[in-house]
């Protein structure tokens, strides 16, 4: 399952990264942060997004 999180907050103390950016997940692994490949296709969800 591929998931795309738009505008998520990423904090990585090791690299000093602390910003809102896009995150691509492939299965249970992080596939990309910030520079998402144009051919990355999220798996369609069968459930509606949670209410904020």
PyMOL Python script that loads the backbone (N, CA, C, O; Angstrom):
from pymol import cmd

cmd.read_pdbstr("""\
ATOM      1  N   UNK A   1       0.837  -1.174   0.000  1.00  0.00           N
ATOM      2  CA  UNK A   1       0.000   0.000   0.000  1.00  0.00           C
ATOM      3  C   UNK A   1       0.885   1.241   0.000  1.00  0.00           C
ATOM      4  O   UNK A   1       1.758   1.383   0.855  1.00  0.00           O
ATOM      5  N   UNK A   2       0.663   2.128  -0.945  1.00  0.00           N
ATOM      6  CA  UNK A   2       1.391   3.389  -1.013  1.00  0.00           C
ATOM      7  C   UNK A   2       0.528   4.497  -0.417  1.00  0.00           C
ATOM      8  O   UNK A   2      -0.666   4.591  -0.702  1.00  0.00           O
ATOM      9  N   UNK A   3       1.146   5.333   0.414  1.00  0.00           N
ATOM     10  CA  UNK A   3       0.441   6.426   1.063  1.00  0.00           C
ATOM     11  C   UNK A   3       1.206   7.713   0.853  1.00  0.00           C
ATOM     12  O   UNK A   3       2.433   7.739   0.943  1.00  0.00           O
ATOM     13  N   UNK A   4       0.475   8.784   0.571  1.00  0.00           N
ATOM     14  CA  UNK A   4       1.086  10.098   0.430  1.00  0.00           C
ATOM     15  C   UNK A   4       0.501  11.014   1.493  1.00  0.00           C
ATOM     16  O   UNK A   4      -0.709  11.237   1.526  1.00  0.00           O
ATOM     17  N   UNK A   5       1.344  11.537   2.353  1.00  0.00           N
ATOM     18  CA  UNK A   5       0.935  12.490   3.388  1.00  0.00           C
ATOM     19  C   UNK A   5       1.359  13.871   2.907  1.00  0.00           C
ATOM     20  O   UNK A   5       2.547  14.140   2.728  1.00  0.00           O
ATOM     21  N   UNK A   6       0.375  14.744   2.701  1.00  0.00           N
ATOM     22  CA  UNK A   6       0.649  16.092   2.203  1.00  0.00           C
ATOM     23  C   UNK A   6       0.741  17.052   3.392  1.00  0.00           C
ATOM     24  O   UNK A   6      -0.173  17.124   4.214  1.00  0.00           O
ATOM     25  N   UNK A   7       1.846  17.785   3.474  1.00  0.00           N
ATOM     26  CA  UNK A   7       2.001  18.815   4.496  1.00  0.00           C
ATOM     27  C   UNK A   7       2.156  18.290   5.905  1.00  0.00           C
ATOM     28  O   UNK A   7       1.745  18.950   6.860  1.00  0.00           O
ATOM     29  N   UNK A   8       2.748  17.103   6.053  1.00  0.00           N
ATOM     30  CA  UNK A   8       2.987  16.549   7.383  1.00  0.00           C
ATOM     31  C   UNK A   8       4.224  17.178   8.009  1.00  0.00           C
ATOM     32  O   UNK A   8       5.105  17.660   7.297  1.00  0.00           O
ATOM     33  N   UNK A   9       4.292  17.175   9.323  1.00  0.00           N
ATOM     34  CA  UNK A   9       5.467  17.723   9.995  1.00  0.00           C
ATOM     35  C   UNK A   9       6.488  16.614  10.181  1.00  0.00           C
ATOM     36  O   UNK A   9       6.184  15.554  10.730  1.00  0.00           O
ATOM     37  N   UNK A  10       7.695  16.873   9.719  1.00  0.00           N
ATOM     38  CA  UNK A  10       8.787  15.910   9.807  1.00  0.00           C
ATOM     39  C   UNK A  10       9.842  16.479  10.743  1.00  0.00           C
ATOM     40  O   UNK A  10      10.324  17.595  10.550  1.00  0.00           O
ATOM     41  N   UNK A  11      10.191  15.702  11.755  1.00  0.00           N
ATOM     42  CA  UNK A  11      11.238  16.102  12.697  1.00  0.00           C
ATOM     43  C   UNK A  11      12.287  14.994  12.710  1.00  0.00           C
ATOM     44  O   UNK A  11      11.986  13.850  13.051  1.00  0.00           O
ATOM     45  N   UNK A  12      13.507  15.334  12.342  1.00  0.00           N
ATOM     46  CA  UNK A  12      14.629  14.390  12.357  1.00  0.00           C
ATOM     47  C   UNK A  12      15.816  15.073  13.030  1.00  0.00           C
ATOM     48  O   UNK A  12      16.567  15.794  12.372  1.00  0.00           O
ATOM     49  N   UNK A  13      15.994  14.853  14.333  1.00  0.00           N
ATOM     50  CA  UNK A  13      17.079  15.517  15.049  1.00  0.00           C
ATOM     51  C   UNK A  13      18.467  15.202  14.480  1.00  0.00           C
ATOM     52  O   UNK A  13      19.367  16.038  14.553  1.00  0.00           O
ATOM     53  N   UNK A  14      18.645  14.008  13.918  1.00  0.00           N
ATOM     54  CA  UNK A  14      19.959  13.628  13.393  1.00  0.00           C
ATOM     55  C   UNK A  14      20.393  14.525  12.239  1.00  0.00           C
ATOM     56  O   UNK A  14      21.573  14.850  12.106  1.00  0.00           O
ATOM     57  N   UNK A  15      19.420  14.928  11.396  1.00  0.00           N
ATOM     58  CA  UNK A  15      19.761  15.771  10.252  1.00  0.00           C
ATOM     59  C   UNK A  15      19.409  17.240  10.474  1.00  0.00           C
ATOM     60  O   UNK A  15      19.753  18.096   9.658  1.00  0.00           O
ATOM     61  N   UNK A  16      18.726  17.528  11.575  1.00  0.00           N
ATOM     62  CA  UNK A  16      18.312  18.896  11.848  1.00  0.00           C
ATOM     63  C   UNK A  16      17.053  19.307  11.110  1.00  0.00           C
ATOM     64  O   UNK A  16      16.702  20.487  11.099  1.00  0.00           O
ATOM     65  N   UNK A  17      16.370  18.361  10.496  1.00  0.00           N
ATOM     66  CA  UNK A  17      15.161  18.656   9.734  1.00  0.00           C
ATOM     67  C   UNK A  17      13.981  18.848  10.679  1.00  0.00           C
ATOM     68  O   UNK A  17      13.737  18.013  11.550  1.00  0.00           O
ATOM     69  N   UNK A  18      13.255  19.936  10.512  1.00  0.00           N
ATOM     70  CA  UNK A  18      12.030  20.220  11.255  1.00  0.00           C
ATOM     71  C   UNK A  18      11.183  21.137  10.384  1.00  0.00           C
ATOM     72  O   UNK A  18      11.318  22.359  10.443  1.00  0.00           O
ATOM     73  N   UNK A  19      10.309  20.541   9.574  1.00  0.00           N
ATOM     74  CA  UNK A  19       9.494  21.338   8.666  1.00  0.00           C
ATOM     75  C   UNK A  19       8.247  20.583   8.240  1.00  0.00           C
ATOM     76  O   UNK A  19       8.154  19.367   8.403  1.00  0.00           O
ATOM     77  N   UNK A  20       7.287  21.323   7.691  1.00  0.00           N
ATOM     78  CA  UNK A  20       6.106  20.716   7.086  1.00  0.00           C
ATOM     79  C   UNK A  20       6.451  20.395   5.641  1.00  0.00           C
ATOM     80  O   UNK A  20       6.930  21.255   4.903  1.00  0.00           O
ATOM     81  N   UNK A  21       6.206  19.158   5.242  1.00  0.00           N
ATOM     82  CA  UNK A  21       6.530  18.727   3.888  1.00  0.00           C
ATOM     83  C   UNK A  21       5.714  17.495   3.530  1.00  0.00           C
ATOM     84  O   UNK A  21       4.974  16.980   4.368  1.00  0.00           O
ATOM     85  N   UNK A  22       5.837  17.023   2.315  1.00  0.00           N
ATOM     86  CA  UNK A  22       5.143  15.819   1.874  1.00  0.00           C
ATOM     87  C   UNK A  22       6.003  14.592   2.182  1.00  0.00           C
ATOM     88  O   UNK A  22       7.231  14.640   2.108  1.00  0.00           O
ATOM     89  N   UNK A  23       5.327  13.488   2.530  1.00  0.00           N
ATOM     90  CA  UNK A  23       6.008  12.227   2.871  1.00  0.00           C
ATOM     91  C   UNK A  23       5.346  11.109   2.077  1.00  0.00           C
ATOM     92  O   UNK A  23       4.123  10.970   2.095  1.00  0.00           O
ATOM     93  N   UNK A  24       6.150  10.314   1.383  1.00  0.00           N
ATOM     94  CA  UNK A  24       5.641   9.161   0.644  1.00  0.00           C
ATOM     95  C   UNK A  24       6.021   7.890   1.391  1.00  0.00           C
ATOM     96  O   UNK A  24       7.181   7.691   1.750  1.00  0.00           O
ATOM     97  N   UNK A  25       5.025   7.029   1.621  1.00  0.00           N
ATOM     98  CA  UNK A  25       5.252   5.747   2.275  1.00  0.00           C
ATOM     99  C   UNK A  25       4.954   4.627   1.295  1.00  0.00           C
ATOM    100  O   UNK A  25       3.929   4.646   0.613  1.00  0.00           O
ATOM    101  N   UNK A  26       5.848   3.654   1.225  1.00  0.00           N
ATOM    102  CA  UNK A  26       5.645   2.461   0.405  1.00  0.00           C
ATOM    103  C   UNK A  26       5.611   1.283   1.366  1.00  0.00           C
ATOM    104  O   UNK A  26       6.635   0.889   1.925  1.00  0.00           O
ATOM    105  N   UNK A  27       4.418   0.728   1.551  1.00  0.00           N
ATOM    106  CA  UNK A  27       4.265  -0.296   2.579  1.00  0.00           C
ATOM    107  C   UNK A  27       4.435   0.363   3.940  1.00  0.00           C
ATOM    108  O   UNK A  27       3.738   1.328   4.254  1.00  0.00           O
ATOM    109  N   UNK A  28       5.345  -0.146   4.739  1.00  0.00           N
ATOM    110  CA  UNK A  28       5.589   0.441   6.061  1.00  0.00           C
ATOM    111  C   UNK A  28       6.893   1.238   6.100  1.00  0.00           C
ATOM    112  O   UNK A  28       7.354   1.622   7.175  1.00  0.00           O
ATOM    113  N   UNK A  29       7.487   1.487   4.932  1.00  0.00           N
ATOM    114  CA  UNK A  29       8.767   2.210   4.873  1.00  0.00           C
ATOM    115  C   UNK A  29       8.582   3.599   4.272  1.00  0.00           C
ATOM    116  O   UNK A  29       7.728   3.810   3.411  1.00  0.00           O
ATOM    117  N   UNK A  30       9.392   4.534   4.738  1.00  0.00           N
ATOM    118  CA  UNK A  30       9.405   5.878   4.152  1.00  0.00           C
ATOM    119  C   UNK A  30      10.113   5.781   2.809  1.00  0.00           C
ATOM    120  O   UNK A  30      11.273   5.377   2.738  1.00  0.00           O
ATOM    121  N   UNK A  31       9.412   6.153   1.747  1.00  0.00           N
ATOM    122  CA  UNK A  31       9.982   6.096   0.398  1.00  0.00           C
ATOM    123  C   UNK A  31      10.652   7.413   0.024  1.00  0.00           C
ATOM    124  O   UNK A  31      11.661   7.421  -0.681  1.00  0.00           O
ATOM    125  N   UNK A  32      10.084   8.540   0.500  1.00  0.00           N
ATOM    126  CA  UNK A  32      10.647   9.852   0.166  1.00  0.00           C
ATOM    127  C   UNK A  32      10.101  10.907   1.112  1.00  0.00           C
ATOM    128  O   UNK A  32       8.973  10.811   1.595  1.00  0.00           O
ATOM    129  N   UNK A  33      10.910  11.897   1.361  1.00  0.00           N
ATOM    130  CA  UNK A  33      10.509  13.075   2.119  1.00  0.00           C
ATOM    131  C   UNK A  33      10.857  14.279   1.256  1.00  0.00           C
ATOM    132  O   UNK A  33      11.991  14.422   0.799  1.00  0.00           O
ATOM    133  N   UNK A  34       9.887  15.130   1.043  1.00  0.00           N
ATOM    134  CA  UNK A  34      10.027  16.382   0.306  1.00  0.00           C
ATOM    135  C   UNK A  34      10.077  16.184  -1.195  1.00  0.00           C
ATOM    136  O   UNK A  34       9.242  16.750  -1.900  1.00  0.00           O
ATOM    137  N   UNK A  35      11.011  15.413  -1.717  1.00  0.00           N
ATOM    138  CA  UNK A  35      11.180  15.237  -3.163  1.00  0.00           C
ATOM    139  C   UNK A  35      10.479  13.956  -3.611  1.00  0.00           C
ATOM    140  O   UNK A  35      11.126  12.937  -3.855  1.00  0.00           O
ATOM    141  N   UNK A  36       9.153  14.016  -3.716  1.00  0.00           N
ATOM    142  CA  UNK A  36       8.365  12.848  -4.089  1.00  0.00           C
ATOM    143  C   UNK A  36       8.466  12.655  -5.607  1.00  0.00           C
ATOM    144  O   UNK A  36       8.274  13.596  -6.377  1.00  0.00           O
ATOM    145  N   UNK A  37       8.767  11.437  -6.017  1.00  0.00           N
ATOM    146  CA  UNK A  37       8.881  11.132  -7.449  1.00  0.00           C
ATOM    147  C   UNK A  37       7.546  11.397  -8.137  1.00  0.00           C
ATOM    148  O   UNK A  37       6.493  11.064  -7.595  1.00  0.00           O
ATOM    149  N   UNK A  38       7.583  11.994  -9.329  1.00  0.00           N
ATOM    150  CA  UNK A  38       6.333  12.298 -10.031  1.00  0.00           C
ATOM    151  C   UNK A  38       5.517  11.056 -10.386  1.00  0.00           C
ATOM    152  O   UNK A  38       4.311  11.154 -10.612  1.00  0.00           O
ATOM    153  N   UNK A  39       6.164   9.887 -10.437  1.00  0.00           N
ATOM    154  CA  UNK A  39       5.429   8.666 -10.777  1.00  0.00           C
ATOM    155  C   UNK A  39       4.939   7.905  -9.537  1.00  0.00           C
ATOM    156  O   UNK A  39       4.410   6.801  -9.669  1.00  0.00           O
ATOM    157  N   UNK A  40       5.105   8.478  -8.329  1.00  0.00           N
ATOM    158  CA  UNK A  40       4.604   7.843  -7.110  1.00  0.00           C
ATOM    159  C   UNK A  40       3.083   7.914  -7.114  1.00  0.00           C
ATOM    160  O   UNK A  40       2.510   8.998  -7.224  1.00  0.00           O
ATOM    161  N   UNK A  41       2.426   6.756  -6.993  1.00  0.00           N
ATOM    162  CA  UNK A  41       0.965   6.705  -7.033  1.00  0.00           C
ATOM    163  C   UNK A  41       0.455   6.132  -5.716  1.00  0.00           C
ATOM    164  O   UNK A  41       0.716   4.971  -5.402  1.00  0.00           O
ATOM    165  N   UNK A  42      -0.279   6.947  -4.937  1.00  0.00           N
ATOM    166  CA  UNK A  42      -0.856   6.425  -3.697  1.00  0.00           C
ATOM    167  C   UNK A  42      -1.929   5.380  -3.985  1.00  0.00           C
ATOM    168  O   UNK A  42      -2.639   5.473  -4.986  1.00  0.00           O
ATOM    169  N   UNK A  43      -2.044   4.398  -3.119  1.00  0.00           N
ATOM    170  CA  UNK A  43      -3.091   3.391  -3.232  1.00  0.00           C
ATOM    171  C   UNK A  43      -4.406   4.024  -2.822  1.00  0.00           C
ATOM    172  O   UNK A  43      -4.468   4.651  -1.764  1.00  0.00           O
ATOM    173  N   UNK A  44      -5.459   3.888  -3.611  1.00  0.00           N
ATOM    174  CA  UNK A  44      -6.755   4.467  -3.237  1.00  0.00           C
ATOM    175  C   UNK A  44      -7.243   3.884  -1.908  1.00  0.00           C
ATOM    176  O   UNK A  44      -7.102   2.689  -1.648  1.00  0.00           O
ATOM    177  N   UNK A  45      -7.813   4.743  -1.086  1.00  0.00           N
ATOM    178  CA  UNK A  45      -8.332   4.333   0.206  1.00  0.00           C
ATOM    179  C   UNK A  45      -9.767   3.858   0.087  1.00  0.00           C
ATOM    180  O   UNK A  45     -10.552   4.407  -0.686  1.00  0.00           O
ATOM    181  N   UNK A  46     -10.106   2.829   0.862  1.00  0.00           N
ATOM    182  CA  UNK A  46     -11.489   2.345   0.846  1.00  0.00           C
ATOM    183  C   UNK A  46     -12.284   2.969   1.979  1.00  0.00           C
ATOM    184  O   UNK A  46     -13.488   2.736   2.091  1.00  0.00           O
ATOM    185  N   UNK A  47     -11.622   3.765   2.830  1.00  0.00           N
ATOM    186  CA  UNK A  47     -12.325   4.416   3.931  1.00  0.00           C
ATOM    187  C   UNK A  47     -12.144   5.923   3.799  1.00  0.00           C
ATOM    188  O   UNK A  47     -11.099   6.384   3.339  1.00  0.00           O
ATOM    189  N   UNK A  48     -13.150   6.691   4.197  1.00  0.00           N
ATOM    190  CA  UNK A  48     -13.014   8.156   4.111  1.00  0.00           C
ATOM    191  C   UNK A  48     -12.001   8.656   5.129  1.00  0.00           C
ATOM    192  O   UNK A  48     -11.779   7.995   6.143  1.00  0.00           O
ATOM    193  N   UNK A  49     -11.379   9.812   4.885  1.00  0.00           N
ATOM    194  CA  UNK A  49     -10.435  10.368   5.843  1.00  0.00           C
ATOM    195  C   UNK A  49     -11.124  10.713   7.155  1.00  0.00           C
ATOM    196  O   UNK A  49     -12.314  11.025   7.178  1.00  0.00           O
ATOM    197  N   UNK A  50     -10.379  10.655   8.231  1.00  0.00           N
ATOM    198  CA  UNK A  50     -10.909  10.969   9.559  1.00  0.00           C
ATOM    199  C   UNK A  50     -11.253  12.449   9.645  1.00  0.00           C
ATOM    200  O   UNK A  50     -10.584  13.284   9.035  1.00  0.00           O
ATOM    201  N   UNK A  51     -12.276  12.768  10.387  1.00  0.00           N
ATOM    202  CA  UNK A  51     -12.663  14.167  10.598  1.00  0.00           C
ATOM    203  C   UNK A  51     -11.646  14.851  11.487  1.00  0.00           C
ATOM    204  O   UNK A  51     -11.106  14.238  12.408  1.00  0.00           O
ATOM    205  N   UNK A  52     -11.381  16.120  11.215  1.00  0.00           N
ATOM    206  CA  UNK A  52     -10.411  16.875  12.000  1.00  0.00           C
ATOM    207  C   UNK A  52     -11.058  17.480  13.219  1.00  0.00           C
ATOM    208  O   UNK A  52     -10.389  18.154  14.003  1.00  0.00           O
TER     209      UNK A  52
END
""", "prot")
cmd.dss("prot")
cmd.show_as("cartoon", "prot")
cmd.util.cbc("prot")
cmd.orient("prot")
